[in-house]
Amino acid sequence: FGLFWAGPIAASFLYSFTEWRGITPPNPVGLRNYENLLADERFFTALGNTLWMAGLYVAIGNAAALSLALALDSRWLRLRQFFRTAFFLPMTLSMVVAAVIFQLVYAGDIGLLAKLLAPFGVNVPALLRDPSTAPYALVAMRVWRTTGYYAIIYLAGLQAISSDLKEAARLDGASEIQVVRHVVLPGLKPVALFCIVLSTVSGLEMFDEPMILTQGGPGDSTLTVVMFVYQQGFQFLQLG
């Protein structure tokens, strides 16, 4: 922990008070880096993009995962193991492979999404080239990739809830919706908090999707904080 986490964090803090290009000795500059950062409009654009995209991802991702877990836990569902594996499968793909898949899905008139919706008269634009749709396209990709993972965690929480409590509620006249609302959801609070924390960290660290699919564009609409840090450090060599 000290070698790979605490040490680099402390070193990064100290280097932030220097002008350092990585190949030359660091030159102390006081608070100039922080002054430049606060005067950089792209940083605030990246911060705003990151916060709202992460918030949208957390809300949609957890709602989808919980809904999927409830379906997988239902007594009427057959082939339960097959569906669990199928929905978890996207998580096993590398982000580069997933990005290539979604490039083909979002590729305008020739993309898979456009082909599927064409019979219904729906015209799908090139989602990754429009600043108003590109962020939502990236969030949708991340939700697709991680919903199965969080659903498995929610499913474990559902199976840990005593069946006696649910049966007692049914005997008292509760409907299935009331059982979910008053027995299942309160019992899932610790698991839900765990998933929300994990997905929040994941959303705030969003980098692979914009880097591979949009390079932060169009017009910085998908620029995230981690991508901004990467550009400053490794493209502009402003490591300090």
N, C-alpha and C positions, 0 to 999 in steps of 0.2 A: 504493500500500500504506500509506504513511504517512497519507494523507488519509482513507482510508475504513476502515482497519483499526487500525493502531497508534495513531493519534490518538484515535479513539473509545474504544479499550480503556483508554488512559491517562486520558482524561477521565472514563470511568465509574468507574475506581478512585478518583479524587480526589473525585468527587461522592458516593461511598459513605460519605464521612466528613461528609456534610452532610445537613440536612433541606431537601429541594428538591421543590417541587411542579410545576416546569416553567414556571410563570407568575409566580413570585416569585424574588427573588435567593436563592441557596443560603445556608443558615445553618449554620456548622460545629457538629457535635454529637459529634465524636470517634468512639468505637467504639459508640455507641448503636444504630446500624442493625444492626451485627453481633450485638450482645447480643439485640436483638429477634428477629433471624432465628433464632438458636440456641434461643430460647425458643418459637418458633412451631412447633406440632405439624404444621401443614399443610405446612410446608417439608419436614419429614422424611418425611411421607406422600408428597409429590410426588417426593422423591429416591428413596425405595424403589420407588415405581411405575415411575419412569423406568428404574432400573437393571435390574429384573427383566423389564420389557417389552422393553427394548433387548436384553438377553441372549437372550430367547426369539426375538425377531425375527432377530438375527444367526444363531443356530443353525438355525432353520427356513428362513430365507431363503437362506442359503448352501447348505444341504443340498439344497433344492429347485432352486436355480439350477444346482448342479453336476450333479444328476441329469438335469435338462433338457438341459444342455449335452452330456452324454454321449449322450443319446438323439439329439440333433440332429447329433452327429458320427458316429453309427453308419453303417456302410456299407449297411445294409438299408433305411434310411429314404428314402422318396420324398417329393417335394414339399417338399424341405428349405427352400428360400427362403420358401415360403408359411408354414411353421410358424415360422420365425425372425421373420418380420414379425408374425404373429398373436400370438406370445407377447410381443413387444416393444411392441405397440400400447398396452396399458394405461399404459405410462410416458409416452406422449404426451398423455394426458388431464390436464387441470388437476386439482388436488386437490379443488376444489369440485365439479366434475363427478363425480369418483370417489366423493365423499362422498354426493352425491345418489343415485347408483346403489346404494350400499350401504345407504342408508336404505330403499330399496325392497326390497333383498334381506333385510334384517334385520327388517322390519316385522311381527314376530309372525305371527299366523295368516294375515294377508293378504299377507305378504312372499313373495318369489320362493323363498327357501330352504324355507319351510314348504310352499309349493305343490309343489315338487319332491319333498319327502320324504313328503308326505301319503299317496301310494299305497302306501308301505311301512309305514304305521302309525306313523310317527315324528312326535311332537308337538314342534314347535319353539317355544320361548317367545320373547318380545320380548328378544332378546339384549342390546340396548343399555340396557335398563331394569333389568337384574339386575347387582349389583356383582360377582358371581362369574363372569359371562360377558362383561361389557362390555370388559374389557381384552383378552381373547383375541379378541374380534370386531375390535377396532382393529388388533391385530397381524396378524390374518388379512388384513385389508384392505390393509395396507402390504406384506405378502408378495405378495399378488396383484398389486399395482401395480408392484413392483420386481423380481420374480423374472426376468422376461424381460430386463431391463437387465443384471443380473449374469450371467445365462446367456450373453449375447453376449460378455461379457468372458472368462468361463471358456471359451467356445467358441474365442475367439481364442488362448487359452493352449493348448488342446488341439491346435489346428492348427499351433502352433509347435513341438510335440514331433515329433522326427524319426520318420517312418514306418519308417525302417530299424531303429530300436531296437525298435519293437513287432513288426516282422516277425521280427527275430532272436529275440525272446522266444518267438514262436509256433513257430519252427523248433526251438527247444530244448525244446518240449513244454509250454509254458505255456498254460493255459486263458485264455479271455477275461477271467475274473475276476482271474486272477493277473497278466495284462498290465496291467489297470487298477490293481491294487493296487501292483505293484512297478515299473512303468514310468511309467504315466500320472500317478498321484497325486504321486509324488516330483517329476515334472517340472512339476507345477502349483503347487508351493509358493509361488513369488513372486506368481503371479496370485491364489492363495487369500489370501495375506496382504493384497494390495491390496484385494480385495473385502471382507475382514473389517474392515479399517480403514474403508473407505467406509461399510459398513453399520453399523458401530458409531457413527460420527459421525452418520449419519442417524437411528439409533435414539435416541441421546441428545438429538437435536434435535426429537423428536416433538412436534408442536404442532397441525398442521392437523386431524388426525383427531379428537382429543378436543375441539378448539374447535368444530368444525362439527357433529359427531355427538352429543356427550355433554355439552359445556360442563364437562368435568372430572368429571361425576357418573357414575352415581348415588353419592352419599355420598363424593365425592373419590376414587372407586376408579380413575378414569382421569386424575386430575390429574397433570400432568408438570411438571418443573422449568421448562421454557420457558413453559408456560402460567401457572405460579405467578408468574414474573417479569413476564409480560404483565399479569396481574391487579394486581400490586402497583404497577406503573408507570403503566398506562393506565386502569385502573378505579378504583383507590384513590388515584391521583396521589401515590404515595410513590416518586418517581423516585430519590431518594437511596438 
